[in-house]
């Protein structure tokens, strides 16, 4: 009986260790996916900024001209 209990506890501990290892691997995969999505979003934001048209407006008052771009 004691030997069976020892084997069951050892097997239970092995199963828990395997589950913890699988969980850590899954968390690492999810974090890597989130990092990839964040890099993609940052790249898209840079591309969108570069492709945004520049609008320049100028106003003339007397002999002065003021221009600004956005």
mmCIF file as Biopython writes it, N, C-alpha, C and O atoms, coordinates in Angstrom:
data_model
#
loop_
_atom_site.group_PDB
_atom_site.id
_atom_site.type_symbol
_atom_site.label_atom_id
_atom_site.label_alt_id
_atom_site.label_comp_id
_atom_site.label_asym_id
_atom_site.label_entity_id
_atom_site.label_seq_id
_atom_site.pdbx_PDB_ins_code
_atom_site.Cartn_x
_atom_site.Cartn_y
_atom_site.Cartn_z
_atom_site.occupancy
_atom_site.B_iso_or_equiv
_atom_site.auth_seq_id
_atom_site.auth_asym_id
_atom_site.pdbx_PDB_model_num
ATOM 1   N N  . UNK A ? 1  ? 0.816  -1.188 0.000   1.0 0.0 1  A 1 
ATOM 2   C CA . UNK A ? 1  ? 0.000  0.000  0.000   1.0 0.0 1  A 1 
ATOM 3   C C  . UNK A ? 1  ? 0.867  1.263  0.000   1.0 0.0 1  A 1 
ATOM 4   O O  . UNK A ? 1  ? 0.617  2.199  -0.759  1.0 0.0 1  A 1 
ATOM 5   N N  . UNK A ? 2  ? 1.885  1.273  0.860   1.0 0.0 2  A 1 
ATOM 6   C CA . UNK A ? 2  ? 2.781  2.425  0.950   1.0 0.0 2  A 1 
ATOM 7   C C  . UNK A ? 2  ? 3.556  2.595  -0.362  1.0 0.0 2  A 1 
ATOM 8   O O  . UNK A ? 2  ? 3.786  3.712  -0.825  1.0 0.0 2  A 1 
ATOM 9   N N  . UNK A ? 3  ? 3.948  1.472  -0.941  1.0 0.0 3  A 1 
ATOM 10  C CA . UNK A ? 3  ? 4.693  1.536  -2.220  1.0 0.0 3  A 1 
ATOM 11  C C  . UNK A ? 3  ? 3.792  2.079  -3.325  1.0 0.0 3  A 1 
ATOM 12  O O  . UNK A ? 3  ? 4.244  2.873  -4.150  1.0 0.0 3  A 1 
ATOM 13  N N  . UNK A ? 4  ? 2.550  1.673  -3.354  1.0 0.0 4  A 1 
ATOM 14  C CA . UNK A ? 4  ? 1.600  2.168  -4.355  1.0 0.0 4  A 1 
ATOM 15  C C  . UNK A ? 4  ? 1.374  3.660  -4.183  1.0 0.0 4  A 1 
ATOM 16  O O  . UNK A ? 4  ? 1.322  4.408  -5.159  1.0 0.0 4  A 1 
ATOM 17  N N  . UNK A ? 5  ? 1.240  4.089  -2.924  1.0 0.0 5  A 1 
ATOM 18  C CA . UNK A ? 5  ? 1.053  5.513  -2.644  1.0 0.0 5  A 1 
ATOM 19  C C  . UNK A ? 5  ? 2.276  6.305  -3.125  1.0 0.0 5  A 1 
ATOM 20  O O  . UNK A ? 5  ? 2.120  7.372  -3.718  1.0 0.0 5  A 1 
ATOM 21  N N  . UNK A ? 6  ? 3.460  5.808  -2.882  1.0 0.0 6  A 1 
ATOM 22  C CA . UNK A ? 6  ? 4.693  6.465  -3.309  1.0 0.0 6  A 1 
ATOM 23  C C  . UNK A ? 6  ? 4.733  6.597  -4.829  1.0 0.0 6  A 1 
ATOM 24  O O  . UNK A ? 6  ? 5.083  7.652  -5.358  1.0 0.0 6  A 1 
ATOM 25  N N  . UNK A ? 7  ? 4.375  5.526  -5.525  1.0 0.0 7  A 1 
ATOM 26  C CA . UNK A ? 7  ? 4.357  5.556  -6.993  1.0 0.0 7  A 1 
ATOM 27  C C  . UNK A ? 7  ? 3.308  6.554  -7.505  1.0 0.0 7  A 1 
ATOM 28  O O  . UNK A ? 7  ? 3.557  7.291  -8.459  1.0 0.0 7  A 1 
ATOM 29  N N  . UNK A ? 8  ? 2.134  6.568  -6.860  1.0 0.0 8  A 1 
ATOM 30  C CA . UNK A ? 8  ? 1.080  7.499  -7.271  1.0 0.0 8  A 1 
ATOM 31  C C  . UNK A ? 8  ? 1.505  8.944  -7.055  1.0 0.0 8  A 1 
ATOM 32  O O  . UNK A ? 8  ? 1.268  9.798  -7.910  1.0 0.0 8  A 1 
ATOM 33  N N  . UNK A ? 9  ? 2.130  9.221  -5.917  1.0 0.0 9  A 1 
ATOM 34  C CA . UNK A ? 9  ? 2.608  10.580 -5.654  1.0 0.0 9  A 1 
ATOM 35  C C  . UNK A ? 9  ? 3.686  10.989 -6.658  1.0 0.0 9  A 1 
ATOM 36  O O  . UNK A ? 9  ? 3.689  12.115 -7.154  1.0 0.0 9  A 1 
ATOM 37  N N  . UNK A ? 10 ? 4.591  10.073 -6.947  1.0 0.0 10 A 1 
ATOM 38  C CA . UNK A ? 10 ? 5.652  10.375 -7.913  1.0 0.0 10 A 1 
ATOM 39  C C  . UNK A ? 10 ? 5.045  10.648 -9.285  1.0 0.0 10 A 1 
ATOM 40  O O  . UNK A ? 10 ? 5.463  11.583 -9.967  1.0 0.0 10 A 1 
ATOM 41  N N  . UNK A ? 11 ? 4.081  9.857  -9.690  1.0 0.0 11 A 1 
ATOM 42  C CA . UNK A ? 11 ? 3.424  10.048 -10.994 1.0 0.0 11 A 1 
ATOM 43  C C  . UNK A ? 11 ? 2.645  11.365 -11.010 1.0 0.0 11 A 1 
ATOM 44  O O  . UNK A ? 11 ? 2.670  12.099 -11.998 1.0 0.0 11 A 1 
ATOM 45  N N  . UNK A ? 12 ? 1.961  11.654 -9.914  1.0 0.0 12 A 1 
ATOM 46  C CA . UNK A ? 12 ? 1.241  12.924 -9.807  1.0 0.0 12 A 1 
ATOM 47  C C  . UNK A ? 12 ? 2.183  14.115 -9.917  1.0 0.0 12 A 1 
ATOM 48  O O  . UNK A ? 12 ? 1.879  15.096 -10.595 1.0 0.0 12 A 1 
ATOM 49  N N  . UNK A ? 13 ? 3.330  14.023 -9.245  1.0 0.0 13 A 1 
ATOM 50  C CA . UNK A ? 13 ? 4.327  15.099 -9.322  1.0 0.0 13 A 1 
ATOM 51  C C  . UNK A ? 13 ? 4.879  15.245 -10.737 1.0 0.0 13 A 1 
ATOM 52  O O  . UNK A ? 13 ? 5.116  16.361 -11.199 1.0 0.0 13 A 1 
ATOM 53  N N  . UNK A ? 14 ? 5.082  14.133 -11.420 1.0 0.0 14 A 1 
ATOM 54  C CA . UNK A ? 14 ? 5.588  14.176 -12.798 1.0 0.0 14 A 1 
ATOM 55  C C  . UNK A ? 14 ? 4.564  14.840 -13.707 1.0 0.0 14 A 1 
ATOM 56  O O  . UNK A ? 14 ? 4.925  15.656 -14.555 1.0 0.0 14 A 1 
ATOM 57  N N  . UNK A ? 15 ? 3.290  14.499 -13.538 1.0 0.0 15 A 1 
ATOM 58  C CA . UNK A ? 15 ? 2.221  15.079 -14.357 1.0 0.0 15 A 1 
ATOM 59  C C  . UNK A ? 15 ? 2.136  16.592 -14.120 1.0 0.0 15 A 1 
ATOM 60  O O  . UNK A ? 15 ? 2.014  17.368 -15.068 1.0 0.0 15 A 1 
ATOM 61  N N  . UNK A ? 16 ? 2.200  17.002 -12.851 1.0 0.0 16 A 1 
ATOM 62  C CA . UNK A ? 16 ? 2.142  18.435 -12.528 1.0 0.0 16 A 1 
ATOM 63  C C  . UNK A ? 16 ? 3.339  19.164 -13.144 1.0 0.0 16 A 1 
ATOM 64  O O  . UNK A ? 16 ? 3.184  20.261 -13.680 1.0 0.0 16 A 1 
ATOM 65  N N  . UNK A ? 17 ? 4.512  18.573 -13.072 1.0 0.0 17 A 1 
ATOM 66  C CA . UNK A ? 17 ? 5.702  19.193 -13.651 1.0 0.0 17 A 1 
ATOM 67  C C  . UNK A ? 17 ? 5.551  19.330 -15.168 1.0 0.0 17 A 1 
ATOM 68  O O  . UNK A ? 17 ? 5.905  20.361 -15.739 1.0 0.0 17 A 1 
ATOM 69  N N  . UNK A ? 18 ? 5.026  18.289 -15.816 1.0 0.0 18 A 1 
ATOM 70  C CA . UNK A ? 18 ? 4.799  18.349 -17.266 1.0 0.0 18 A 1 
ATOM 71  C C  . UNK A ? 18 ? 3.796  19.444 -17.620 1.0 0.0 18 A 1 
ATOM 72  O O  . UNK A ? 18 ? 3.987  20.186 -18.584 1.0 0.0 18 A 1 
ATOM 73  N N  . UNK A ? 19 ? 2.725  19.537 -16.832 1.0 0.0 19 A 1 
ATOM 74  C CA . UNK A ? 19 ? 1.717  20.569 -17.087 1.0 0.0 19 A 1 
ATOM 75  C C  . UNK A ? 19 ? 2.291  21.972 -16.894 1.0 0.0 19 A 1 
ATOM 76  O O  . UNK A ? 19 ? 1.982  22.879 -17.667 1.0 0.0 19 A 1 
ATOM 77  N N  . UNK A ? 20 ? 3.118  22.156 -15.877 1.0 0.0 20 A 1 
ATOM 78  C CA . UNK A ? 20 ? 3.753  23.460 -15.661 1.0 0.0 20 A 1 
ATOM 79  C C  . UNK A ? 20 ? 4.655  23.809 -16.836 1.0 0.0 20 A 1 
ATOM 80  O O  . UNK A ? 20 ? 4.665  24.950 -17.298 1.0 0.0 20 A 1 
ATOM 81  N N  . UNK A ? 21 ? 5.406  22.837 -17.317 1.0 0.0 21 A 1 
ATOM 82  C CA . UNK A ? 21 ? 6.303  23.066 -18.449 1.0 0.0 21 A 1 
ATOM 83  C C  . UNK A ? 21 ? 5.499  23.418 -19.705 1.0 0.0 21 A 1 
ATOM 84  O O  . UNK A ? 21 ? 5.871  24.338 -20.432 1.0 0.0 21 A 1 
ATOM 85  N N  . UNK A ? 22 ? 4.418  22.710 -19.965 1.0 0.0 22 A 1 
ATOM 86  C CA . UNK A ? 22 ? 3.561  23.015 -21.114 1.0 0.0 22 A 1 
ATOM 87  C C  . UNK A ? 22 ? 2.948  24.408 -20.984 1.0 0.0 22 A 1 
ATOM 88  O O  . UNK A ? 22 ? 2.857  25.150 -21.961 1.0 0.0 22 A 1 
ATOM 89  N N  . UNK A ? 23 ? 2.530  24.752 -19.770 1.0 0.0 23 A 1 
ATOM 90  C CA . UNK A ? 23 ? 1.940  26.065 -19.537 1.0 0.0 23 A 1 
ATOM 91  C C  . UNK A ? 23 ? 2.964  27.172 -19.801 1.0 0.0 23 A 1 
ATOM 92  O O  . UNK A ? 23 ? 2.644  28.170 -20.445 1.0 0.0 23 A 1 
ATOM 93  N N  . UNK A ? 24 ? 4.180  27.001 -19.312 1.0 0.0 24 A 1 
ATOM 94  C CA . UNK A ? 24 ? 5.229  27.999 -19.532 1.0 0.0 24 A 1 
ATOM 95  C C  . UNK A ? 24 ? 5.544  28.137 -21.020 1.0 0.0 24 A 1 
ATOM 96  O O  . UNK A ? 24 ? 5.766  29.246 -21.507 1.0 0.0 24 A 1 
ATOM 97  N N  . UNK A ? 25 ? 5.565  27.019 -21.742 1.0 0.0 25 A 1 
ATOM 98  C CA . UNK A ? 25 ? 5.821  27.068 -23.179 1.0 0.0 25 A 1 
ATOM 99  C C  . UNK A ? 25 ? 4.683  27.793 -23.901 1.0 0.0 25 A 1 
ATOM 100 O O  . UNK A ? 25 ? 4.937  28.573 -24.820 1.0 0.0 25 A 1 
ATOM 101 N N  . UNK A ? 26 ? 3.447  27.550 -23.503 1.0 0.0 26 A 1 
ATOM 102 C CA . UNK A ? 26 ? 2.297  28.224 -24.107 1.0 0.0 26 A 1 
ATOM 103 C C  . UNK A ? 26 ? 2.336  29.721 -23.830 1.0 0.0 26 A 1 
ATOM 104 O O  . UNK A ? 26 ? 2.059  30.528 -24.718 1.0 0.0 26 A 1 
ATOM 105 N N  . UNK A ? 27 ? 2.678  30.092 -22.603 1.0 0.0 27 A 1 
ATOM 106 C CA . UNK A ? 27 ? 2.793  31.512 -22.273 1.0 0.0 27 A 1 
ATOM 107 C C  . UNK A ? 27 ? 3.895  32.176 -23.096 1.0 0.0 27 A 1 
ATOM 108 O O  . UNK A ? 27 ? 3.733  33.312 -23.543 1.0 0.0 27 A 1 
ATOM 109 N N  . UNK A ? 28 ? 5.002  31.487 -23.297 1.0 0.0 28 A 1 
ATOM 110 C CA . UNK A ? 28 ? 6.093  32.037 -24.104 1.0 0.0 28 A 1 
ATOM 111 C C  . UNK A ? 28 ? 5.650  32.217 -25.559 1.0 0.0 28 A 1 
ATOM 112 O O  . UNK A ? 28 ? 5.986  33.223 -26.185 1.0 0.0 28 A 1 
ATOM 113 N N  . UNK A ? 29 ? 4.894  31.245 -26.105 1.0 0.0 29 A 1 
ATOM 114 C CA . UNK A ? 29 ? 4.384  31.367 -27.480 1.0 0.0 29 A 1 
ATOM 115 C C  . UNK A ? 29 ? 3.426  32.543 -27.601 1.0 0.0 29 A 1 
ATOM 116 O O  . UNK A ? 29 ? 3.478  33.296 -28.574 1.0 0.0 29 A 1 
ATOM 117 N N  . UNK A ? 30 ? 2.560  32.697 -26.619 1.0 0.0 30 A 1 
ATOM 118 C CA . UNK A ? 30 ? 1.607  33.814 -26.651 1.0 0.0 30 A 1 
ATOM 119 C C  . UNK A ? 30 ? 2.330  35.155 -26.559 1.0 0.0 30 A 1 
ATOM 120 O O  . UNK A ? 30 ? 1.977  36.101 -27.263 1.0 0.0 30 A 1 
ATOM 121 N N  . UNK A ? 31 ? 3.336  35.238 -25.697 1.0 0.0 31 A 1 
ATOM 122 C CA . UNK A ? 31 ? 4.094  36.481 -25.563 1.0 0.0 31 A 1 
ATOM 123 C C  . UNK A ? 31 ? 4.823  36.801 -26.862 1.0 0.0 31 A 1 
ATOM 124 O O  . UNK A ? 31 ? 4.873  37.959 -27.278 1.0 0.0 31 A 1 
ATOM 125 N N  . UNK A ? 32 ? 5.387  35.783 -27.502 1.0 0.0 32 A 1 
ATOM 126 C CA . UNK A ? 32 ? 6.064  35.993 -28.778 1.0 0.0 32 A 1 
ATOM 127 C C  . UNK A ? 32 ? 5.076  36.489 -29.833 1.0 0.0 32 A 1 
ATOM 128 O O  . UNK A ? 32 ? 5.411  37.360 -30.636 1.0 0.0 32 A 1 
ATOM 129 N N  . UNK A ? 33 ? 3.867  35.941 -29.834 1.0 0.0 33 A 1 
ATOM 130 C CA . UNK A ? 33 ? 2.842  36.387 -30.785 1.0 0.0 33 A 1 
ATOM 131 C C  . UNK A ? 33 ? 2.456  37.838 -30.513 1.0 0.0 33 A 1 
ATOM 132 O O  . UNK A ? 33 ? 2.317  38.628 -31.447 1.0 0.0 33 A 1 
ATOM 133 N N  . UNK A ? 34 ? 2.283  38.192 -29.250 1.0 0.0 34 A 1 
ATOM 134 C CA . UNK A ? 34 ? 1.955  39.574 -28.897 1.0 0.0 34 A 1 
ATOM 135 C C  . UNK A ? 34 ? 3.075  40.532 -29.300 1.0 0.0 34 A 1 
ATOM 136 O O  . UNK A ? 34 ? 2.808  41.631 -29.787 1.0 0.0 34 A 1 
ATOM 137 N N  . UNK A ? 35 ? 4.319  40.120 -29.098 1.0 0.0 35 A 1 
ATOM 138 C CA . UNK A ? 35 ? 5.457  40.959 -29.501 1.0 0.0 35 A 1 
ATOM 139 C C  . UNK A ? 35 ? 5.474  41.165 -31.007 1.0 0.0 35 A 1 
ATOM 140 O O  . UNK A ? 35 ? 5.757  42.263 -31.487 1.0 0.0 35 A 1 
ATOM 141 N N  . UNK A ? 36 ? 5.171  40.109 -31.749 1.0 0.0 36 A 1 
ATOM 142 C CA . UNK A ? 36 ? 5.131  40.198 -33.208 1.0 0.0 36 A 1 
ATOM 143 C C  . UNK A ? 36 ? 4.028  41.154 -33.660 1.0 0.0 36 A 1 
ATOM 144 O O  . UNK A ? 36 ? 4.243  41.971 -34.556 1.0 0.0 36 A 1 
ATOM 145 N N  . UNK A ? 37 ? 2.863  41.055 -33.051 1.0 0.0 37 A 1 
ATOM 146 C CA . UNK A ? 37 ? 1.748  41.942 -33.407 1.0 0.0 37 A 1 
ATOM 147 C C  . UNK A ? 37 ? 2.099  43.390 -33.066 1.0 0.0 37 A 1 
ATOM 148 O O  . UNK A ? 37 ? 1.788  44.296 -33.839 1.0 0.0 37 A 1 
ATOM 149 N N  . UNK A ? 38 ? 2.736  43.615 -31.931 1.0 0.0 38 A 1 
ATOM 150 C CA . UNK A ? 38 ? 3.118  44.975 -31.537 1.0 0.0 38 A 1 
ATOM 151 C C  . UNK A ? 38 ? 4.122  45.561 -32.527 1.0 0.0 38 A 1 
ATOM 152 O O  . UNK A ? 38 ? 4.017  46.732 -32.893 1.0 0.0 38 A 1 
ATOM 153 N N  . UNK A ? 39 ? 5.101  44.751 -32.966 1.0 0.0 39 A 1 
ATOM 154 C CA . UNK A ? 39 ? 6.082  45.231 -33.969 1.0 0.0 39 A 1 
ATOM 155 C C  . UNK A ? 39 ? 5.379  45.542 -35.279 1.0 0.0 39 A 1 
ATOM 156 O O  . UNK A ? 39 ? 5.678  46.551 -35.917 1.0 0.0 39 A 1 
ATOM 157 N N  . UNK A ? 40 ? 4.438  44.678 -35.691 1.0 0.0 40 A 1 
ATOM 158 C CA . UNK A ? 40 ? 3.699  44.917 -36.930 1.0 0.0 40 A 1 
ATOM 159 C C  . UNK A ? 40 ? 2.917  46.229 -36.836 1.0 0.0 40 A 1 
ATOM 160 O O  . UNK A ? 40 ? 2.940  47.034 -37.767 1.0 0.0 40 A 1 
ATOM 161 N N  . UNK A ? 41 ? 2.224  46.443 -35.711 1.0 0.0 41 A 1 
ATOM 162 C CA . UNK A ? 41 ? 1.436  47.666 -35.535 1.0 0.0 41 A 1 
ATOM 163 C C  . UNK A ? 41 ? 2.329  48.903 -35.578 1.0 0.0 41 A 1 
ATOM 164 O O  . UNK A ? 41 ? 1.958  49.921 -36.162 1.0 0.0 41 A 1 
ATOM 165 N N  . UNK A ? 42 ? 3.492  48.812 -34.966 1.0 0.0 42 A 1 
ATOM 166 C CA . UNK A ? 42 ? 4.423  49.940 -34.979 1.0 0.0 42 A 1 
ATOM 167 C C  . UNK A ? 42 ? 4.914  50.215 -36.396 1.0 0.0 42 A 1 
ATOM 168 O O  . UNK A ? 42 ? 5.020  51.371 -36.806 1.0 0.0 42 A 1 
ATOM 169 N N  . UNK A ? 43 ? 5.209  49.167 -37.134 1.0 0.0 43 A 1 
ATOM 170 C CA . UNK A ? 43 ? 5.639  49.327 -38.522 1.0 0.0 43 A 1 
ATOM 171 C C  . UNK A ? 43 ? 4.531  49.944 -39.359 1.0 0.0 43 A 1 
ATOM 172 O O  . UNK A ? 43 ? 4.785  50.841 -40.163 1.0 0.0 43 A 1 
ATOM 173 N N  . UNK A ? 44 ? 3.303  49.472 -39.174 1.0 0.0 44 A 1 
ATOM 174 C CA . UNK A ? 44 ? 2.170  50.032 -39.920 1.0 0.0 44 A 1 
ATOM 175 C C  . UNK A ? 44 ? 1.982  51.512 -39.601 1.0 0.0 44 A 1 
ATOM 176 O O  . UNK A ? 44 ? 1.681  52.313 -40.486 1.0 0.0 44 A 1 
ATOM 177 N N  . UNK A ? 45 ? 2.160  51.862 -38.342 1.0 0.0 45 A 1 
ATOM 178 C CA . UNK A ? 45 ? 2.019  53.256 -37.949 1.0 0.0 45 A 1 
ATOM 179 C C  . UNK A ? 45 ? 3.088  54.115 -38.628 1.0 0.0 45 A 1 
ATOM 180 O O  . UNK A ? 45 ? 2.800  55.227 -39.072 1.0 0.0 45 A 1 
ATOM 181 N N  . UNK A ? 46 ? 4.315  53.607 -38.710 1.0 0.0 46 A 1 
ATOM 182 C CA . UNK A ? 46 ? 5.384  54.339 -39.391 1.0 0.0 46 A 1 
ATOM 183 C C  . UNK A ? 46 ? 5.075  54.487 -40.880 1.0 0.0 46 A 1 
ATOM 184 O O  . UNK A ? 46 ? 5.283  55.557 -41.452 1.0 0.0 46 A 1 
ATOM 185 N N  . UNK A ? 47 ? 4.586  53.432 -41.504 1.0 0.0 47 A 1 
ATOM 186 C CA . UNK A ? 47 ? 4.238  53.481 -42.920 1.0 0.0 47 A 1 
ATOM 187 C C  . UNK A ? 47 ? 3.124  54.486 -43.153 1.0 0.0 47 A 1 
ATOM 188 O O  . UNK A ? 47 ? 3.182  55.284 -44.089 1.0 0.0 47 A 1 
ATOM 189 N N  . UNK A ? 48 ? 2.107  54.445 -42.298 1.0 0.0 48 A 1 
ATOM 190 C CA . UNK A ? 48 ? 0.995  55.388 -42.433 1.0 0.0 48 A 1 
ATOM 191 C C  . UNK A ? 48 ? 1.462  56.829 -42.277 1.0 0.0 48 A 1 
ATOM 192 O O  . UNK A ? 48 ? 0.986  57.717 -42.984 1.0 0.0 48 A 1 
ATOM 193 N N  . UNK A ? 49 ? 2.386  57.063 -41.359 1.0 0.0 49 A 1 
ATOM 194 C CA . UNK A ? 49 ? 2.914  58.409 -41.152 1.0 0.0 49 A 1 
ATOM 195 C C  . UNK A ? 49 ? 3.687  58.871 -42.380 1.0 0.0 49 A 1 
ATOM 196 O O  . UNK A ? 49 ? 3.576  60.030 -42.780 1.0 0.0 49 A 1 
ATOM 197 N N  . UNK A ? 50 ? 4.454  57.995 -42.971 1.0 0.0 50 A 1 
ATOM 198 C CA . UNK A ? 50 ? 5.254  58.357 -44.146 1.0 0.0 50 A 1 
ATOM 199 C C  . UNK A ? 50 ? 4.357  58.608 -45.357 1.0 0.0 50 A 1 
ATOM 200 O O  . UNK A ? 50 ? 4.680  59.446 -46.200 1.0 0.0 50 A 1 
ATOM 201 N N  . UNK A ? 51 ? 3.249  57.900 -45.453 1.0 0.0 51 A 1 
ATOM 202 C CA . UNK A ? 51 ? 2.362  58.024 -46.609 1.0 0.0 51 A 1 
ATOM 203 C C  . UNK A ? 51 ? 1.308  59.123 -46.460 1.0 0.0 51 A 1 
ATOM 204 O O  . UNK A ? 51 ? 0.549  59.391 -47.391 1.0 0.0 51 A 1 
ATOM 205 N N  . UNK A ? 52 ? 1.266  59.747 -45.302 1.0 0.0 52 A 1 
ATOM 206 C CA . UNK A ? 52 ? 0.266  60.783 -45.063 1.0 0.0 52 A 1 
ATOM 207 C C  . UNK A ? 52 ? 0.610  62.009 -45.908 1.0 0.0 52 A 1 
ATOM 208 O O  . UNK A ? 52 ? 1.765  62.434 -45.929 1.0 0.0 52 A 1 
ATOM 209 N N  . UNK A ? 53 ? -0.368 62.579 -46.599 1.0 0.0 53 A 1 
ATOM 210 C CA . UNK A ? 53 ? -0.077 63.762 -47.410 1.0 0.0 53 A 1 
ATOM 211 C C  . UNK A ? 53 ? 0.244  64.962 -46.515 1.0 0.0 53 A 1 
ATOM 212 O O  . UNK A ? 53 ? -0.297 65.109 -45.419 1.0 0.0 53 A 1 
ATOM 213 N N  . UNK A ? 54 ? 1.132  65.804 -47.013 1.0 0.0 54 A 1 
ATOM 214 C CA . UNK A ? 54 ? 1.483  67.027 -46.304 1.0 0.0 54 A 1 
ATOM 215 C C  . UNK A ? 54 ? 0.639  68.152 -46.884 1.0 0.0 54 A 1 
ATOM 216 O O  . UNK A ? 54 ? 0.653  68.389 -48.092 1.0 0.0 54 A 1 
ATOM 217 N N  . UNK A ? 55 ? -0.086 68.834 -46.028 1.0 0.0 55 A 1 
ATOM 218 C CA . UNK A ? 55 ? -0.939 69.935 -46.457 1.0 0.0 55 A 1 
ATOM 219 C C  . UNK A ? 55 ? -0.297 71.226 -45.974 1.0 0.0 55 A 1 
ATOM 220 O O  . UNK A ? 55 ? -0.031 71.400 -44.784 1.0 0.0 55 A 1 
ATOM 221 N N  . UNK A ? 56 ? -0.058 72.111 -46.903 1.0 0.0 56 A 1 
ATOM 222 C CA . UNK A ? 56 ? 0.527  73.401 -46.566 1.0 0.0 56 A 1 
ATOM 223 C C  . UNK A ? 56 ? -0.502 74.489 -46.831 1.0 0.0 56 A 1 
ATOM 224 O O  . UNK A ? 56 ? -1.071 74.582 -47.919 1.0 0.0 56 A 1 
ATOM 225 N N  . UNK A ? 57 ? -0.723 75.304 -45.819 1.0 0.0 57 A 1 
ATOM 226 C CA . UNK A ? 57 ? -1.645 76.432 -45.955 1.0 0.0 57 A 1 
ATOM 227 C C  . UNK A ? 57 ? -0.866 77.728 -45.780 1.0 0.0 57 A 1 
ATOM 228 O O  . UNK A ? 57 ? -0.001 77.835 -44.910 1.0 0.0 57 A 1 
ATOM 229 N N  . UNK A ? 58 ? -1.186 78.711 -46.621 1.0 0.0 58 A 1 
ATOM 230 C CA . UNK A ? 58 ? -0.512 79.994 -46.539 1.0 0.0 58 A 1 
ATOM 231 C C  . UNK A ? 58 ? -1.549 81.105 -46.439 1.0 0.0 58 A 1 
ATOM 232 O O  . UNK A ? 58 ? -2.598 81.056 -47.083 1.0 0.0 58 A 1 
ATOM 233 N N  . UNK A ? 59 ? -1.244 82.085 -45.638 1.0 0.0 59 A 1 
ATOM 234 C CA . UNK A ? 59 ? -2.092 83.269 -45.492 1.0 0.0 59 A 1 
ATOM 235 C C  . UNK A ? 59 ? -1.247 84.503 -45.795 1.0 0.0 59 A 1 
ATOM 236 O O  . UNK A ? 59 ? -0.083 84.592 -45.405 1.0 0.0 59 A 1 
ATOM 237 N N  . UNK A ? 60 ? -1.850 85.430 -46.485 1.0 0.0 60 A 1 
ATOM 238 C CA . UNK A ? 60 ? -1.146 86.675 -46.778 1.0 0.0 60 A 1 
ATOM 239 C C  . UNK A ? 60 ? -1.869 87.809 -46.076 1.0 0.0 60 A 1 
ATOM 240 O O  . UNK A ? 60 ? -3.083 87.972 -46.191 1.0 0.0 60 A 1 
ATOM 241 N N  . UNK A ? 61 ? -1.094 88.574 -45.359 1.0 0.0 61 A 1 
ATOM 242 C CA . UNK A ? 61 ? -1.634 89.760 -44.703 1.0 0.0 61 A 1 
ATOM 243 C C  . UNK A ? 61 ? -0.676 90.901 -44.999 1.0 0.0 61 A 1 
ATOM 244 O O  . UNK A ? 61 ? 0.479  90.885 -44.573 1.0 0.0 61 A 1 
ATOM 245 N N  . UNK A ? 62 ? -1.155 91.868 -45.715 1.0 0.0 62 A 1 
ATOM 246 C CA . UNK A ? 62 ? -0.303 92.944 -46.222 1.0 0.0 62 A 1 
ATOM 247 C C  . UNK A ? 62 ? 0.789  92.343 -47.064 1.0 0.0 62 A 1 
ATOM 248 O O  . UNK A ? 62 ? 0.529  91.623 -48.027 1.0 0.0 62 A 1 
ATOM 249 N N  . UNK A ? 63 ? 2.029  92.647 -46.689 1.0 0.0 63 A 1 
ATOM 250 C CA . UNK A ? 63 ? 3.148  92.112 -47.459 1.0 0.0 63 A 1 
ATOM 251 C C  . UNK A ? 63 ? 3.744  90.877 -46.840 1.0 0.0 63 A 1 
ATOM 252 O O  . UNK A ? 63 ? 4.774  90.397 -47.312 1.0 0.0 63 A 1 
ATOM 253 N N  . UNK A ? 64 ? 3.116  90.322 -45.763 1.0 0.0 64 A 1 
ATOM 254 C CA . UNK A ? 64 ? 3.651  89.129 -45.111 1.0 0.0 64 A 1 
ATOM 255 C C  . UNK A ? 64 ? 2.874  87.888 -45.511 1.0 0.0 64 A 1 
ATOM 256 O O  . UNK A ? 64 ? 1.653  87.916 -45.668 1.0 0.0 64 A 1 
ATOM 257 N N  . UNK A ? 65 ? 3.597  86.822 -45.669 1.0 0.0 65 A 1 
ATOM 258 C CA . UNK A ? 65 ? 2.973  85.534 -45.971 1.0 0.0 65 A 1 
ATOM 259 C C  . UNK A ? 65 ? 3.385  84.554 -44.869 1.0 0.0 65 A 1 
ATOM 260 O O  . UNK A ? 65 ? 4.570  84.377 -44.587 1.0 0.0 65 A 1 
ATOM 261 N N  . UNK A ? 66 ? 2.398  83.935 -44.264 1.0 0.0 66 A 1 
ATOM 262 C CA . UNK A ? 66 ? 2.640  82.897 -43.254 1.0 0.0 66 A 1 
ATOM 263 C C  . UNK A ? 66 ? 2.170  81.568 -43.814 1.0 0.0 66 A 1 
ATOM 264 O O  . UNK A ? 66 ? 1.046  81.457 -44.303 1.0 0.0 66 A 1 
ATOM 265 N N  . UNK A ? 67 ? 3.018  80.572 -43.743 1.0 0.0 67 A 1 
ATOM 266 C CA . UNK A ? 67 ? 2.662  79.222 -44.212 1.0 0.0 67 A 1 
ATOM 267 C C  . UNK A ? 67 ? 2.898  78.235 -43.083 1.0 0.0 67 A 1 
ATOM 268 O O  . UNK A ? 67 ? 3.810  78.399 -42.273 1.0 0.0 67 A 1 
ATOM 269 N N  . UNK A ? 68 ? 2.067  77.216 -43.046 1.0 0.0 68 A 1 
ATOM 270 C CA . UNK A ? 68 ? 2.299  76.129 -42.104 1.0 0.0 68 A 1 
ATOM 271 C C  . UNK A ? 68 ? 1.875  74.819 -42.766 1.0 0.0 68 A 1 
ATOM 272 O O  . UNK A ? 68 ? 0.953  74.771 -43.581 1.0 0.0 68 A 1 
ATOM 273 N N  . UNK A ? 69 ? 2.576  73.776 -42.387 1.0 0.0 69 A 1 
ATOM 274 C CA . UNK A ? 69 ? 2.301  72.441 -42.938 1.0 0.0 69 A 1 
ATOM 275 C C  . UNK A ? 69 ? 1.818  71.533 -41.823 1.0 0.0 69 A 1 
ATOM 276 O O  . UNK A ? 69 ? 2.219  71.665 -40.666 1.0 0.0 69 A 1 
ATOM 277 N N  . UNK A ? 70 ? 0.961  70.623 -42.195 1.0 0.0 70 A 1 
ATOM 278 C CA . UNK A ? 70 ? 0.518  69.622 -41.220 1.0 0.0 70 A 1 
ATOM 279 C C  . UNK A ? 70 ? 0.401  68.291 -41.896 1.0 0.0 70 A 1 
ATOM 280 O O  . UNK A ? 70 ? 0.041  67.303 -41.256 1.0 0.0 70 A 1 
#
